[in-house]
Structure formats: C-alpha cells, structure tokens
Amino acid sequence: MNNDEHNKASIIVKTPEEIQIMYQANQIVSGVLTLLEQEIKPGITTFWLDRLAEDYCRDHQAIPAFKGYKGYPASLCASVNEEVVHGIPSKKKILQEGDIISLDFGTLFKGFYGDAAITVAIGDVNPQVALLIKVTKAALEKGIEQVKIGNRISDISRAVQNYAEHFGFSVVRQFVGHGIGTSLHEAPEVPNYVQRQVSPRILEGMVLAIEPMVNLGSAKVKVLNDQWTVVTADRQPSAHFEHSVAVSVGGPIILSERSPVV
C-alpha cells in the first residue's frame, strides 16, 4: 500500500447529509464565539465567559465538546496573553485593558462535532500584538484557500507557515489542527508548518479543523503544572484562530463561518 492509499484508508470522509449536521454543530460554536466577543470587556472573569458559553450551547440542544474530554474541567478554552491554547477558565483570571484572549469552543450535536476559535483584543493593545492577531487570522484564511481536492495537507501547512513567518512571527509546532467528525480529533493531522514526510491528499468529504497558533516571539511552548495550559516559553503573546472546513468540489465550505441566523 503506498502512502496515499494508507492515508486515504485512515481518513473518514463525510456524506453531504453528515456535513449538513456538522454545519449545524459549527453554527452553534459560531454563535458562542460571537456572544463571547460581544461580552468581553475589562473586569470580567474567564469563568464567567465559560458559563455563558456552556449555557448558550445547551440552550441550542448541543453538548459542550471539551467538558470532560480527557479530563478537561471546563467547556471553554480561554487563553490569555502568553497562553497559547487550553487555558482553563477561572474566577481568579480577570481580564484587563490591553490583554488578548483566545477563545476555543467545541460542540457535540446529533453525533457530530464542531470546533472553532478566535482571538480578541480587550481595549487598546500593543500595535505588534494587534498585528499578531490580524496576521494569525489571515494565515487561517490563506490555509483555507488551499483546501482543494487533490492538494495535500502540506499545502495548507505551507500557506499558514509562509504567511506568519513573512511578518516575523513563529508558528507553534507541538500542537496542530486535525480532522473532525464523529470524533473531536480524527485523521489527518493538519500542522501549521511543513513536515518532511509526504502528507495526505485532500479528498472530497473530508472535514478539517484548521487552527494556526502563532507566537510573537519564539515557537517554543511548554505545558503548565495544571497539565493543560500551554504557554509560550518566552512568555510573549500568542494568537489562535480556527475554522472547521469541509472539502467539496466547489471549494472549501467554512462550516463555522459566522451566520447572521443561528
């Protein structure tokens, strides 16, 4: 079995009907992130954001995907400043003017998962940090442009890496995007940098959670003693954006793109 055949065998493609359910799951995620972005201001806690997120999710007949996943204690990942991903919401974590926060949320709806993330500035932030957020979001868009049948996953990785590094930022390597479907994490992995080995072909019906994590300083990260919170090794700020994207003949379908009606 050649590499393409092996990768194809391990990847679960979705039917149009399943992708429609995943669209609904991701629109609930989008609704959560839209609500949180509107509510964020100095003085609020990340614990309160977690409560808002879980209540919205359950009110829309979905289950918070992260709560209890491998023991994760909350519904929302709320990562502030140098926290890259998996920041645990806390009553003690009070947002301040000039902070940035990455909000990552997932749902389980009718047996399928949704997953997306945004990074939000609280008030006025350092211009370089504002640029970091802008570039990370644009790097995600560059990656999504490469979601074409016949391309390889590495085409997504290359687009993200090249764009972020063009501005002097660095992409995190220890954590990557992923396939998504009836499991929160499925094959294939979607790195934000080009790896040496040949990556899988992009197939119609695949759904990919593409999620650039971009650091202002070094790419190096470490996990704190809580065994979840990932921070930059140099304590410089980090930004994170994510969309769940379906592969179709007509091009990428961004399932978690915000809709005016959820």
PyRosetta script that sets phi, psi and omega in degrees:
from pyrosetta import init, pose_from_sequence

init()
pose = pose_from_sequence("MNNDEHNKASIIVKTPEEIQIMYQANQIVSGVLTLLEQEIKPGITTFWLDRLAEDYCRDHQAIPAFKGYKGYPASLCASVNEEVVHGIPSKKKILQEGDIISLDFGTLFKGFYGDAAITVAIGDVNPQVALLIKVTKAALEKGIEQVKIGNRISDISRAVQNYAEHFGFSVVRQFVGHGIGTSLHEAPEVPNYVQRQVSPRILEGMVLAIEPMVNLGSAKVKVLNDQWTVVTADRQPSAHFEHSVAVSVGGPIILSERSPVV")
pose.set_psi(1, 124.6)
pose.set_omega(1, 179.4)
pose.set_phi(2, -77.8)
pose.set_psi(2, 174.6)
pose.set_omega(2, -174.1)
pose.set_phi(3, -60.5)
pose.set_psi(3, -43.8)
pose.set_omega(3, 179.7)
pose.set_phi(4, -61.1)
pose.set_psi(4, -41.7)
pose.set_omega(4, -179.2)
pose.set_phi(5, -66.2)
pose.set_psi(5, -40.7)
pose.set_omega(5, 178.9)
pose.set_phi(6, -63.0)
pose.set_psi(6, -46.5)
pose.set_omega(6, -179.3)
pose.set_phi(7, -64.6)
pose.set_psi(7, -40.0)
pose.set_omega(7, 179.5)
pose.set_phi(8, -62.2)
pose.set_psi(8, -38.4)
pose.set_omega(8, -178.1)
pose.set_phi(9, -65.8)
pose.set_psi(9, -28.5)
pose.set_omega(9, -175.5)
pose.set_phi(10, -92.4)
pose.set_psi(10, -6.2)
pose.set_omega(10, -176.4)
pose.set_phi(11, -99.8)
pose.set_psi(11, 133.8)
pose.set_omega(11, -179.6)
pose.set_phi(12, -98.3)
pose.set_psi(12, 115.5)
pose.set_omega(12, 176.1)
pose.set_phi(13, -91.3)
pose.set_psi(13, 153.8)
pose.set_omega(13, -174.9)
pose.set_phi(14, -109.7)
pose.set_psi(14, 150.6)
pose.set_omega(14, 174.3)
pose.set_phi(15, -79.5)
pose.set_psi(15, 162.5)
pose.set_omega(15, 175.7)
pose.set_phi(16, -55.9)
pose.set_psi(16, -35.3)
pose.set_omega(16, 179.8)
pose.set_phi(17, -67.3)
pose.set_psi(17, -39.9)
pose.set_omega(17, 178.5)
pose.set_phi(18, -68.4)
pose.set_psi(18, -38.5)
pose.set_omega(18, 177.5)
pose.set_phi(19, -64.2)
pose.set_psi(19, -33.6)
pose.set_omega(19, 176.8)
pose.set_phi(20, -64.6)
pose.set_psi(20, -40.1)
pose.set_omega(20, 175.9)
pose.set_phi(21, -64.6)
pose.set_psi(21, -40.5)
pose.set_omega(21, 178.6)
pose.set_phi(22, -65.7)
pose.set_psi(22, -32.3)
pose.set_omega(22, 173.9)
pose.set_phi(23, -61.7)
pose.set_psi(23, -44.1)
pose.set_omega(23, 179.0)
pose.set_phi(24, -63.0)
pose.set_psi(24, -43.1)
pose.set_omega(24, 178.8)
pose.set_phi(25, -59.9)
pose.set_psi(25, -42.2)
pose.set_omega(25, -177.4)
pose.set_phi(26, -75.9)
pose.set_psi(26, -27.1)
pose.set_omega(26, 175.2)
pose.set_phi(27, -69.1)
pose.set_psi(27, -29.1)
pose.set_omega(27, 173.6)
pose.set_phi(28, -68.7)
pose.set_psi(28, -41.4)
pose.set_omega(28, 174.5)
pose.set_phi(29, -58.2)
pose.set_psi(29, -46.4)
pose.set_omega(29, 179.5)
pose.set_phi(30, -59.1)
pose.set_psi(30, -40.8)
pose.set_omega(30, 178.1)
pose.set_phi(31, -63.2)
pose.set_psi(31, -40.4)
pose.set_omega(31, 177.2)
pose.set_phi(32, -61.5)
pose.set_psi(32, -49.3)
pose.set_omega(32, -176.4)
pose.set_phi(33, -65.4)
pose.set_psi(33, -37.1)
pose.set_omega(33, 176.7)
pose.set_phi(34, -63.3)
pose.set_psi(34, -44.8)
pose.set_omega(34, 178.4)
pose.set_phi(35, -60.4)
pose.set_psi(35, -47.4)
pose.set_omega(35, -177.0)
pose.set_phi(36, -63.9)
pose.set_psi(36, -41.7)
pose.set_omega(36, 179.6)
pose.set_phi(37, -61.1)
pose.set_psi(37, -36.6)
pose.set_omega(37, 178.8)
pose.set_phi(38, -70.0)
pose.set_psi(38, -29.9)
pose.set_omega(38, -173.7)
pose.set_phi(39, -91.5)
pose.set_psi(39, -16.2)
pose.set_omega(39, -174.6)
pose.set_phi(40, -67.7)
pose.set_psi(40, 132.4)
pose.set_omega(40, 175.7)
pose.set_phi(41, -163.1)
pose.set_psi(41, 163.1)
pose.set_omega(41, 177.5)
pose.set_phi(42, -57.6)
pose.set_psi(42, 140.5)
pose.set_omega(42, 175.6)
pose.set_phi(43, 100.6)
pose.set_psi(43, -13.9)
pose.set_omega(43, 179.2)
pose.set_phi(44, -90.4)
pose.set_psi(44, 159.1)
pose.set_omega(44, -179.7)
pose.set_phi(45, -100.3)
pose.set_psi(45, 155.9)
pose.set_omega(45, 175.5)
pose.set_phi(46, -69.3)
pose.set_psi(46, -25.0)
pose.set_omega(46, 175.3)
pose.set_phi(47, -62.4)
pose.set_psi(47, -41.7)
pose.set_omega(47, 179.6)
pose.set_phi(48, -64.6)
pose.set_psi(48, -38.6)
pose.set_omega(48, 176.7)
pose.set_phi(49, -62.5)
pose.set_psi(49, -38.3)
pose.set_omega(49, 177.5)
pose.set_phi(50, -62.4)
pose.set_psi(50, -41.4)
pose.set_omega(50, 178.9)
pose.set_phi(51, -64.1)
pose.set_psi(51, -44.8)
pose.set_omega(51, 178.1)
pose.set_phi(52, -59.1)
pose.set_psi(52, -44.4)
pose.set_omega(52, -177.7)
pose.set_phi(53, -63.6)
pose.set_psi(53, -46.7)
pose.set_omega(53, -177.9)
pose.set_phi(54, -66.9)
pose.set_psi(54, -41.5)
pose.set_omega(54, -180.0)
pose.set_phi(55, -61.8)
pose.set_psi(55, -44.3)
pose.set_omega(55, 179.2)
pose.set_phi(56, -61.7)
pose.set_psi(56, -44.9)
pose.set_omega(56, -179.0)
pose.set_phi(57, -59.3)
pose.set_psi(57, -49.8)
pose.set_omega(57, -177.5)
pose.set_phi(58, -69.3)
pose.set_psi(58, -33.3)
pose.set_omega(58, 176.3)
pose.set_phi(59, -63.8)
pose.set_psi(59, -22.0)
pose.set_omega(59, 178.6)
pose.set_phi(60, -103.2)
pose.set_psi(60, 25.2)
pose.set_omega(60, 172.7)
pose.set_phi(61, 61.2)
pose.set_psi(61, 32.2)
pose.set_omega(61, 176.3)
pose.set_phi(62, -121.5)
pose.set_psi(62, 164.6)
pose.set_omega(62, 179.4)
pose.set_phi(63, -109.2)
pose.set_psi(63, 135.0)
pose.set_omega(63, 175.2)
pose.set_phi(64, -62.6)
pose.set_psi(64, 120.5)
pose.set_omega(64, -171.0)
pose.set_phi(65, -72.1)
pose.set_psi(65, -30.0)
pose.set_omega(65, -173.0)
pose.set_phi(66, -84.4)
pose.set_psi(66, -24.6)
pose.set_omega(66, -173.1)
pose.set_phi(67, -66.0)
pose.set_psi(67, 116.8)
pose.set_omega(67, -178.2)
pose.set_phi(68, 85.5)
pose.set_psi(68, -6.0)
pose.set_omega(68, -179.0)
pose.set_phi(69, -68.9)
pose.set_psi(69, 112.9)
pose.set_omega(69, -175.9)
pose.set_phi(70, 54.3)
pose.set_psi(70, 27.5)
pose.set_omega(70, 177.1)
pose.set_phi(71, 90.9)
pose.set_psi(71, 5.1)
pose.set_omega(71, 179.7)
pose.set_phi(72, -62.5)
pose.set_psi(72, 132.8)
pose.set_omega(72, -168.1)
pose.set_phi(73, -88.4)
pose.set_psi(73, -2.1)
pose.set_omega(73, -173.8)
pose.set_phi(74, -132.9)
pose.set_psi(74, 175.8)
pose.set_omega(74, 177.7)
pose.set_phi(75, -91.3)
pose.set_psi(75, -30.9)
pose.set_omega(75, -174.8)
pose.set_phi(76, -113.0)
pose.set_psi(76, 143.0)
pose.set_omega(76, 165.5)
pose.set_phi(77, -96.7)
pose.set_psi(77, 119.7)
pose.set_omega(77, -175.6)
pose.set_phi(78, -125.4)
pose.set_psi(78, 100.8)
pose.set_omega(78, -170.3)
pose.set_phi(79, -110.8)
pose.set_psi(79, 117.7)
pose.set_omega(79, -171.7)
pose.set_phi(80, -104.9)
pose.set_psi(80, 130.0)
pose.set_omega(80, 173.2)
pose.set_phi(81, 58.6)
pose.set_psi(81, -106.7)
pose.set_omega(81, -176.4)
pose.set_phi(82, -78.3)
pose.set_psi(82, -5.5)
pose.set_omega(82, 176.0)
pose.set_phi(83, -75.3)
pose.set_psi(83, 126.1)
pose.set_omega(83, -174.6)
pose.set_phi(84, -84.8)
pose.set_psi(84, -57.0)
pose.set_omega(84, 179.6)
pose.set_phi(85, -149.7)
pose.set_psi(85, 165.2)
pose.set_omega(85, 171.2)
pose.set_phi(86, 65.9)
pose.set_psi(86, 26.7)
pose.set_omega(86, 173.7)
pose.set_phi(87, -66.9)
pose.set_psi(87, 127.5)
pose.set_omega(87, -177.1)
pose.set_phi(88, -84.4)
pose.set_psi(88, 124.7)
pose.set_omega(88, 177.8)
pose.set_phi(89, -58.0)
pose.set_psi(89, 144.5)
pose.set_omega(89, -175.7)
pose.set_phi(90, -149.5)
pose.set_psi(90, 146.2)
pose.set_omega(90, 173.8)
pose.set_phi(91, -66.6)
pose.set_psi(91, -20.8)
pose.set_omega(91, -178.5)
pose.set_phi(92, -86.6)
pose.set_psi(92, -13.7)
pose.set_omega(92, -177.4)
pose.set_phi(93, -92.2)
pose.set_psi(93, 98.9)
pose.set_omega(93, -177.4)
pose.set_phi(94, -103.5)
pose.set_psi(94, 125.7)
pose.set_omega(94, -177.0)
pose.set_phi(95, -73.0)
pose.set_psi(95, 140.5)
pose.set_omega(95, -177.6)
pose.set_phi(96, -121.1)
pose.set_psi(96, 155.4)
pose.set_omega(96, 172.1)
pose.set_phi(97, -53.8)
pose.set_psi(97, 131.5)
pose.set_omega(97, 179.2)
pose.set_phi(98, 94.4)
pose.set_psi(98, -10.0)
pose.set_omega(98, 174.5)
pose.set_phi(99, -73.1)
pose.set_psi(99, 161.4)
pose.set_omega(99, 163.0)
pose.set_phi(100, -123.9)
pose.set_psi(100, 152.1)
pose.set_omega(100, -179.8)
pose.set_phi(101, -137.9)
pose.set_psi(101, 131.4)
pose.set_omega(101, 173.9)
pose.set_phi(102, -97.4)
pose.set_psi(102, 127.2)
pose.set_omega(102, -177.3)
pose.set_phi(103, -113.8)
pose.set_psi(103, 117.5)
pose.set_omega(103, -178.3)
pose.set_phi(104, -121.7)
pose.set_psi(104, 125.9)
pose.set_omega(104, -175.4)
pose.set_phi(105, -139.9)
pose.set_psi(105, 145.7)
pose.set_omega(105, 177.5)
pose.set_phi(106, -134.7)
pose.set_psi(106, 153.9)
pose.set_omega(106, 178.2)
pose.set_phi(107, -129.1)
pose.set_psi(107, 157.3)
pose.set_omega(107, 167.5)
pose.set_phi(108, -119.9)
pose.set_psi(108, 117.9)
pose.set_omega(108, -174.2)
pose.set_phi(109, -137.0)
pose.set_psi(109, 118.7)
pose.set_omega(109, 179.4)
pose.set_phi(110, 52.0)
pose.set_psi(110, 38.0)
pose.set_omega(110, 174.3)
pose.set_phi(111, 88.4)
pose.set_psi(111, -0.1)
pose.set_omega(111, -178.9)
pose.set_phi(112, -125.7)
pose.set_psi(112, 152.6)
pose.set_omega(112, -175.5)
pose.set_phi(113, -100.7)
pose.set_psi(113, 150.1)
pose.set_omega(113, 168.8)
pose.set_phi(114, -124.0)
pose.set_psi(114, 151.1)
pose.set_omega(114, -175.3)
pose.set_phi(115, -158.7)
pose.set_psi(115, 128.7)
pose.set_omega(115, 177.5)
pose.set_phi(116, -158.5)
pose.set_psi(116, 164.5)
pose.set_omega(116, -179.0)
pose.set_phi(117, -150.9)
pose.set_psi(117, 152.2)
pose.set_omega(117, 174.3)
pose.set_phi(118, -138.9)
pose.set_psi(118, 160.8)
pose.set_omega(118, 171.2)
pose.set_phi(119, -120.1)
pose.set_psi(119, 133.6)
pose.set_omega(119, -173.0)
pose.set_phi(120, -124.4)
pose.set_psi(120, 136.8)
pose.set_omega(120, 173.9)
pose.set_phi(121, -89.5)
pose.set_psi(121, 138.5)
pose.set_omega(121, 176.9)
pose.set_phi(122, -99.8)
pose.set_psi(122, 104.5)
pose.set_omega(122, -177.8)
pose.set_phi(123, 69.8)
pose.set_psi(123, -149.1)
pose.set_omega(123, -179.8)
pose.set_phi(124, -82.3)
pose.set_psi(124, 130.4)
pose.set_omega(124, 179.6)
pose.set_phi(125, -120.9)
pose.set_psi(125, 164.2)
pose.set_omega(125, 176.0)
pose.set_phi(126, -52.2)
pose.set_psi(126, 135.5)
pose.set_omega(126, -177.1)
pose.set_phi(127, -54.6)
pose.set_psi(127, -37.2)
pose.set_omega(127, 179.1)
pose.set_phi(128, -67.8)
pose.set_psi(128, -34.4)
pose.set_omega(128, 177.8)
pose.set_phi(129, -70.6)
pose.set_psi(129, -40.4)
pose.set_omega(129, 175.7)
pose.set_phi(130, -60.2)
pose.set_psi(130, -39.8)
pose.set_omega(130, 177.6)
pose.set_phi(131, -66.1)
pose.set_psi(131, -39.2)
pose.set_omega(131, 177.7)
pose.set_phi(132, -56.2)
pose.set_psi(132, -46.3)
pose.set_omega(132, 179.6)
pose.set_phi(133, -62.5)
pose.set_psi(133, -46.5)
pose.set_omega(133, -178.7)
pose.set_phi(134, -61.5)
pose.set_psi(134, -44.0)
pose.set_omega(134, -178.4)
pose.set_phi(135, -68.1)
pose.set_psi(135, -39.7)
pose.set_omega(135, 179.8)
pose.set_phi(136, -63.4)
pose.set_psi(136, -42.4)
pose.set_omega(136, 177.3)
pose.set_phi(137, -63.9)
pose.set_psi(137, -42.3)
pose.set_omega(137, 179.3)
pose.set_phi(138, -67.8)
pose.set_psi(138, -34.2)
pose.set_omega(138, 177.3)
pose.set_phi(139, -62.8)
pose.set_psi(139, -38.4)
pose.set_omega(139, 174.5)
pose.set_phi(140, -60.9)
pose.set_psi(140, -45.2)
pose.set_omega(140, 179.5)
pose.set_phi(141, -62.0)
pose.set_psi(141, -39.2)
pose.set_omega(141, 177.0)
pose.set_phi(142, -63.2)
pose.set_psi(142, -40.2)
pose.set_omega(142, 177.4)
pose.set_phi(143, -64.5)
pose.set_psi(143, -43.3)
pose.set_omega(143, -179.2)
pose.set_phi(144, -63.0)
pose.set_psi(144, -33.2)
pose.set_omega(144, 177.9)
pose.set_phi(145, -59.0)
pose.set_psi(145, -23.2)
pose.set_omega(145, -178.7)
pose.set_phi(146, -91.0)
pose.set_psi(146, 3.4)
pose.set_omega(146, 178.5)
pose.set_phi(147, -79.7)
pose.set_psi(147, 83.6)
pose.set_omega(147, -177.9)
pose.set_phi(148, -132.8)
pose.set_psi(148, 138.7)
pose.set_omega(148, 177.6)
pose.set_phi(149, -56.4)
pose.set_psi(149, 128.9)
pose.set_omega(149, 179.9)
pose.set_phi(150, 98.6)
pose.set_psi(150, -24.5)
pose.set_omega(150, 171.9)
pose.set_phi(151, -67.8)
pose.set_psi(151, 171.3)
pose.set_omega(151, 174.6)
pose.set_phi(152, -108.7)
pose.set_psi(152, 160.0)
pose.set_omega(152, 175.9)
pose.set_phi(153, -55.6)
pose.set_psi(153, -35.1)
pose.set_omega(153, -179.5)
pose.set_phi(154, -62.5)
pose.set_psi(154, -23.2)
pose.set_omega(154, 175.4)
pose.set_phi(155, -66.3)
pose.set_psi(155, -36.4)
pose.set_omega(155, 174.5)
pose.set_phi(156, -65.8)
pose.set_psi(156, -48.4)
pose.set_omega(156, -178.2)
pose.set_phi(157, -58.1)
pose.set_psi(157, -45.5)
pose.set_omega(157, -177.7)
pose.set_phi(158, -63.2)
pose.set_psi(158, -41.5)
pose.set_omega(158, -179.0)
pose.set_phi(159, -63.4)
pose.set_psi(159, -43.0)
pose.set_omega(159, 179.2)
pose.set_phi(160, -65.7)
pose.set_psi(160, -50.6)
pose.set_omega(160, -176.3)
pose.set_phi(161, -61.8)
pose.set_psi(161, -48.1)
pose.set_omega(161, -177.2)
pose.set_phi(162, -61.6)
pose.set_psi(162, -41.0)
pose.set_omega(162, -177.7)
pose.set_phi(163, -67.4)
pose.set_psi(163, -47.1)
pose.set_omega(163, -178.0)
pose.set_phi(164, -64.6)
pose.set_psi(164, -42.8)
pose.set_omega(164, -176.4)
pose.set_phi(165, -72.8)
pose.set_psi(165, -24.0)
pose.set_omega(165, 176.3)
pose.set_phi(166, -59.0)
pose.set_psi(166, -30.3)
pose.set_omega(166, -179.2)
pose.set_phi(167, -94.6)
pose.set_psi(167, 6.3)
pose.set_omega(167, 178.2)
pose.set_phi(168, 85.2)
pose.set_psi(168, 8.6)
pose.set_omega(168, 177.4)
pose.set_phi(169, -91.8)
pose.set_psi(169, 170.1)
pose.set_omega(169, -179.3)
pose.set_phi(170, -125.4)
pose.set_psi(170, 146.1)
pose.set_omega(170, 180.0)
pose.set_phi(171, -98.1)
pose.set_psi(171, 140.0)
pose.set_omega(171, 178.9)
pose.set_phi(172, -69.8)
pose.set_psi(172, 138.6)
pose.set_omega(172, -177.0)
pose.set_phi(173, -109.5)
pose.set_psi(173, -23.5)
pose.set_omega(173, -176.7)
pose.set_phi(174, -75.7)
pose.set_psi(174, -18.2)
pose.set_omega(174, -178.9)
pose.set_phi(175, -127.9)
pose.set_psi(175, 139.9)
pose.set_omega(175, -170.3)
pose.set_phi(176, -137.8)
pose.set_psi(176, 167.1)
pose.set_omega(176, 171.1)
pose.set_phi(177, -74.4)
pose.set_psi(177, -176.1)
pose.set_omega(177, -169.1)
pose.set_phi(178, -164.9)
pose.set_psi(178, 161.5)
pose.set_omega(178, 166.5)
pose.set_phi(179, -69.6)
pose.set_psi(179, 160.0)
pose.set_omega(179, -178.5)
pose.set_phi(180, -149.6)
pose.set_psi(180, 147.8)
pose.set_omega(180, -179.0)
pose.set_phi(181, -176.9)
pose.set_psi(181, -115.3)
pose.set_omega(181, 175.5)
pose.set_phi(182, -79.1)
pose.set_psi(182, -9.5)
pose.set_omega(182, 169.2)
pose.set_phi(183, -117.7)
pose.set_psi(183, 150.2)
pose.set_omega(183, 179.8)
pose.set_phi(184, -66.7)
pose.set_psi(184, -37.4)
pose.set_omega(184, 178.5)
pose.set_phi(185, -124.1)
pose.set_psi(185, 116.3)
pose.set_omega(185, 177.9)
pose.set_phi(186, -125.3)
pose.set_psi(186, 168.4)
pose.set_omega(186, 169.8)
pose.set_phi(187, -68.6)
pose.set_psi(187, 147.9)
pose.set_omega(187, 2.3)
pose.set_phi(188, -95.5)
pose.set_psi(188, 163.6)
pose.set_omega(188, 167.2)
pose.set_phi(189, -69.6)
pose.set_psi(189, 148.7)
pose.set_omega(189, 178.8)
pose.set_phi(190, -125.1)
pose.set_psi(190, 85.9)
pose.set_omega(190, -179.7)
pose.set_phi(191, -68.3)
pose.set_psi(191, 158.5)
pose.set_omega(191, 176.3)
pose.set_phi(192, -97.9)
pose.set_psi(192, 15.7)
pose.set_omega(192, 176.5)
pose.set_phi(193, -145.6)
pose.set_psi(193, 158.5)
pose.set_omega(193, -177.2)
pose.set_phi(194, -82.5)
pose.set_psi(194, 124.5)
pose.set_omega(194, 177.5)
pose.set_phi(195, -93.3)
pose.set_psi(195, 165.0)
pose.set_omega(195, -176.6)
pose.set_phi(196, -71.7)
pose.set_psi(196, -39.6)
pose.set_omega(196, -175.8)
pose.set_phi(197, -73.0)
pose.set_psi(197, 156.4)
pose.set_omega(197, 178.6)
pose.set_phi(198, -68.8)
pose.set_psi(198, 132.4)
pose.set_omega(198, -176.9)
pose.set_phi(199, -95.4)
pose.set_psi(199, 164.0)
pose.set_omega(199, -178.2)
pose.set_phi(200, -65.8)
pose.set_psi(200, 153.1)
pose.set_omega(200, 170.5)
pose.set_phi(201, -71.2)
pose.set_psi(201, 150.8)
pose.set_omega(201, 175.7)
pose.set_phi(202, -87.3)
pose.set_psi(202, 125.9)
pose.set_omega(202, -173.2)
pose.set_phi(203, -115.5)
pose.set_psi(203, 148.5)
pose.set_omega(203, 174.2)
pose.set_phi(204, -58.3)
pose.set_psi(204, 133.4)
pose.set_omega(204, 179.2)
pose.set_phi(205, 94.4)
pose.set_psi(205, -10.5)
pose.set_omega(205, 173.1)
pose.set_phi(206, -67.9)
pose.set_psi(206, 148.2)
pose.set_omega(206, 170.9)
pose.set_phi(207, -124.9)
pose.set_psi(207, 125.6)
pose.set_omega(207, -174.1)
pose.set_phi(208, -120.0)
pose.set_psi(208, 133.0)
pose.set_omega(208, 170.8)
pose.set_phi(209, -94.5)
pose.set_psi(209, 101.9)
pose.set_omega(209, -177.7)
pose.set_phi(210, -95.9)
pose.set_psi(210, 126.5)
pose.set_omega(210, -171.0)
pose.set_phi(211, -147.9)
pose.set_psi(211, 83.5)
pose.set_omega(211, 174.4)
pose.set_phi(212, -59.3)
pose.set_psi(212, 132.5)
pose.set_omega(212, 170.4)
pose.set_phi(213, -118.6)
pose.set_psi(213, 113.3)
pose.set_omega(213, -169.4)
pose.set_phi(214, -123.7)
pose.set_psi(214, 131.9)
pose.set_omega(214, -176.2)
pose.set_phi(215, -105.8)
pose.set_psi(215, 145.5)
pose.set_omega(215, 175.8)
pose.set_phi(216, -67.4)
pose.set_psi(216, -36.0)
pose.set_omega(216, -179.2)
pose.set_phi(217, -109.4)
pose.set_psi(217, -125.1)
pose.set_omega(217, -177.3)
pose.set_phi(218, -69.0)
pose.set_psi(218, 154.1)
pose.set_omega(218, 176.3)
pose.set_phi(219, -75.9)
pose.set_psi(219, -13.3)
pose.set_omega(219, -173.8)
pose.set_phi(220, -70.8)
pose.set_psi(220, 138.9)
pose.set_omega(220, 178.9)
pose.set_phi(221, -134.0)
pose.set_psi(221, 166.2)
pose.set_omega(221, 173.4)
pose.set_phi(222, -147.1)
pose.set_psi(222, 159.4)
pose.set_omega(222, -179.1)
pose.set_phi(223, -98.8)
pose.set_psi(223, 132.2)
pose.set_omega(223, -179.4)
pose.set_phi(224, -74.0)
pose.set_psi(224, 175.0)
pose.set_omega(224, -175.9)
pose.set_phi(225, -65.1)
pose.set_psi(225, -17.7)
pose.set_omega(225, 177.0)
pose.set_phi(226, -73.2)
pose.set_psi(226, -3.1)
pose.set_omega(226, 177.5)
pose.set_phi(227, 70.5)
pose.set_psi(227, 9.0)
pose.set_omega(227, 179.1)
pose.set_phi(228, -127.1)
pose.set_psi(228, -53.1)
pose.set_omega(228, -170.8)
pose.set_phi(229, -66.7)
pose.set_psi(229, 121.6)
pose.set_omega(229, 178.0)
pose.set_phi(230, -99.7)
pose.set_psi(230, 127.5)
pose.set_omega(230, -179.9)
pose.set_phi(231, -123.5)
pose.set_psi(231, 157.6)
pose.set_omega(231, 173.8)
pose.set_phi(232, -69.7)
pose.set_psi(232, 140.6)
pose.set_omega(232, -177.3)
pose.set_phi(233, -64.0)
pose.set_psi(233, -31.7)
pose.set_omega(233, -179.4)
pose.set_phi(234, -94.7)
pose.set_psi(234, 4.3)
pose.set_omega(234, 178.3)
pose.set_phi(235, 63.1)
pose.set_psi(235, 22.0)
pose.set_omega(235, 172.1)
pose.set_phi(236, -82.3)
pose.set_psi(236, 155.4)
pose.set_omega(236, -177.4)
pose.set_phi(237, -62.8)
pose.set_psi(237, 156.5)
pose.set_omega(237, 178.2)
pose.set_phi(238, -136.7)
pose.set_psi(238, 147.0)
pose.set_omega(238, 177.8)
pose.set_phi(239, -123.3)
pose.set_psi(239, 155.8)
pose.set_omega(239, -173.5)
pose.set_phi(240, -148.3)
pose.set_psi(240, 125.3)
pose.set_omega(240, 172.2)
pose.set_phi(241, -130.6)
pose.set_psi(241, 147.4)
pose.set_omega(241, -178.2)
pose.set_phi(242, -150.3)
pose.set_psi(242, 141.1)
pose.set_omega(242, 168.8)
pose.set_phi(243, -132.4)
pose.set_psi(243, 149.0)
pose.set_omega(243, 167.5)
pose.set_phi(244, -93.9)
pose.set_psi(244, 125.0)
pose.set_omega(244, -169.3)
pose.set_phi(245, -128.2)
pose.set_psi(245, 128.4)
pose.set_omega(245, 177.3)
pose.set_phi(246, -96.0)
pose.set_psi(246, 145.0)
pose.set_omega(246, 179.6)
pose.set_phi(247, -93.8)
pose.set_psi(247, 124.6)
pose.set_omega(247, 178.3)
pose.set_phi(248, -135.4)
pose.set_psi(248, 165.1)
pose.set_omega(248, 178.4)
pose.set_phi(249, -59.3)
pose.set_psi(249, -34.0)
pose.set_omega(249, -178.2)
pose.set_phi(250, -83.2)
pose.set_psi(250, 1.5)
pose.set_omega(250, -179.0)
pose.set_phi(251, 115.4)
pose.set_psi(251, -177.2)
pose.set_omega(251, -177.5)
pose.set_phi(252, -67.3)
pose.set_psi(252, 140.5)
pose.set_omega(252, 174.4)
pose.set_phi(253, -113.0)
pose.set_psi(253, 112.3)
pose.set_omega(253, -178.0)
pose.set_phi(254, -83.5)
pose.set_psi(254, 99.3)
pose.set_omega(254, -173.3)
pose.set_phi(255, -67.8)
pose.set_psi(255, -29.6)
pose.set_omega(255, -177.4)
pose.set_phi(256, -98.5)
pose.set_psi(256, 9.7)
pose.set_omega(256, 175.5)
pose.set_phi(257, -63.9)
pose.set_psi(257, 141.0)
pose.set_omega(257, -172.0)
pose.set_phi(258, -69.2)
pose.set_psi(258, 132.8)
pose.set_omega(258, 177.1)
pose.set_phi(259, -112.2)
pose.set_psi(259, 145.9)
pose.set_omega(259, 179.3)
pose.set_phi(260, -65.6)
pose.set_psi(260, -20.1)
pose.set_omega(260, -179.1)
pose.set_phi(261, -124.3)
pose.set_psi(261, 122.9)
pose.set_omega(261, 178.3)
pose.set_phi(262, -117.3)
pose.dump_pdb("model.pdb")
